[in-house]
Amino acid sequence: MGWSPTTKRNDWPGSAMVEADRDPALTVGRVLCQATRRLRTVGIEGPRRDARLLLEASARLSRETLLADPHQPIPVGVGNEFFSFVERRAAGEPVSRILGRREFWGLSFYLSKETLDPRPDSETLIATALALRDRCRPCRLLDLGTGTGCLLLAYLQENRLASGVGIDRSFDAVRTARRNAQMLGLRDRAQFVVGDWSTAVSAEFDLVLANPPYVAAAEIASLSPEVRAYDPHVALSGGADGLEAYRRLAPMIRSLLRSGGVAVIEVGAGQADPVASLFGAAELIVTDRPRDLAGIARCLVLKARDKAPQEVKKGVD
């Protein structure tokens, strides 16, 4: 039985199909209220916000257009897709995974199964990098473990004289990053390569960015279901103590930096000190520990000690 105007006002239609071509009960205000109620009953945080985002996507309308008239009807097909999206959200799937995209640094990025869902905390890396580099001078950037390409592409969007390379072990991630570069009009300045970090390049860079996996293996089970069940574990797990990726990165970073170059590396909460020690042992100097909006040291700014002449690389990427 489909959902119709005779359905009780408080009933949630779920994924049931509406039989009429256009149901007068399907108005923006009504379905938003019902979806909000549905998500609230299962404990979703921010149920109204999530319901609105899902309806915007279903209706292919802007927020302003959608909310201008709560009595405006919506097509049955839109309603059915919206109800399906809400049920997926009620089951715990993140809005970003349902829609297949995430906003980061004010830009929209496509996601895929093998890419980490970009977090607002990682915007600290972009803000830090932009403050470090003169945007009136060319800059060559390397993004290690690029995923969606959000770090590299967000920086390139802000610095018109920059170009860069993103590296990831996953073919799927690299394909997604290339798609994002195309969508953002940055394909000419962004190159994406499948490879294992520094082994995929033989050049030096002005700026190196990285958001490596840093969750201790035993802690993954305690992550929120939205992260644990939908983010790729390979992009989360940092080994037994969460520091495995930093141990691998530490000896690489110095050789990847040009003279005067800097690296900005994301760290997990409480990891700044042990990670700084690892990089210090690899002849890198920690010059800053920028904090995110929660006041947590979110990344380390690193520069290499002066290199001897024989250490300077001559390769090209």
C-alpha positions, 0 to 999 in steps of 0.5 A: 500500500502506498503513502497517500493523503489519507495516511495518518499525519504522523505516519512515516512513509518509509520507503513505500512507493506513492501510487499517484503521479503527484500526491498533494500531501507531498509538500516540502514542509510536511515531508521535512517535519516527518523526516526530522521526526523519523531521524530524531526517534533513532537518535540521529544528531542534527535531524532537521539539518540532515533531513534538509540536506537529503531533500535538497539533493533529492529535489535538486534545488538550492536551500533558498528555493526549497525553503522559500515556500514550505507548502510547495508540492514535490514530485512523487519521484522526488518524495520516494527518493527522499524517503529512501535516503532518510531510511538509509540515514536512519540506519546509520549511513552518513549523509555524505555517503548517501549523497556521494559527496562532501563539502571541504574548504567550501568546495564539493568533493566526490567520495568513493568506497576507498576514500576517507570522508574529509573532516573539517579538522583537516581544514587546519592543514589548508589554513596553515599551508596558505599562511606559510607560502607566498601566494604570489610565487609559484609553489610545487606541492605534494599530497601523500595519501591523497584520497579524494584529493581534497588537500591538494585541490583546496590549496590549488584553488586558493593559490593560482600559481601552485601545482601539485601531485597527489599520491595514493595506493588505491586506484579507486581513490586516484580515479576519484581525485582525478574526477574532483580535479576535473569538476573543480577545473583544476586538472591542468595543475593537479596530477594524481599517481597510484603509488606508495608515497615517496617511491612514486616521485623523484623530485623535491617540493616546496610544500608537502601535505599529508593526513596519514592513518593515525587511529590505533588498531584497537580503537577502531571498534570504538569509533562512531558507527558512521566512521567505523562502518563506512570509512576504509579501515586502511585510511584509519588504522595507524597500527598498534599505537597509531604511529606506524604511518609516521614511522614510515613517513619520517625518513621520507619527508626530508628528502622530499623537501626543497631548500626552504620547503615545509611539510604540514602533517596531520596528527590525532588528538594527543599525538603531537609530542610522540610524532614530533619526536619521530620527525625530530629523529629524522633531521626535521625541525618542528616549527609549529603545532597549529590547533583546530577549532576544538583547541587540539594540536591538529598538525605539525609544521616541519622543515628540514635541517640544511642539507649537504650538497650531495643530498640535493635531489636532481630528479623530476616528478 
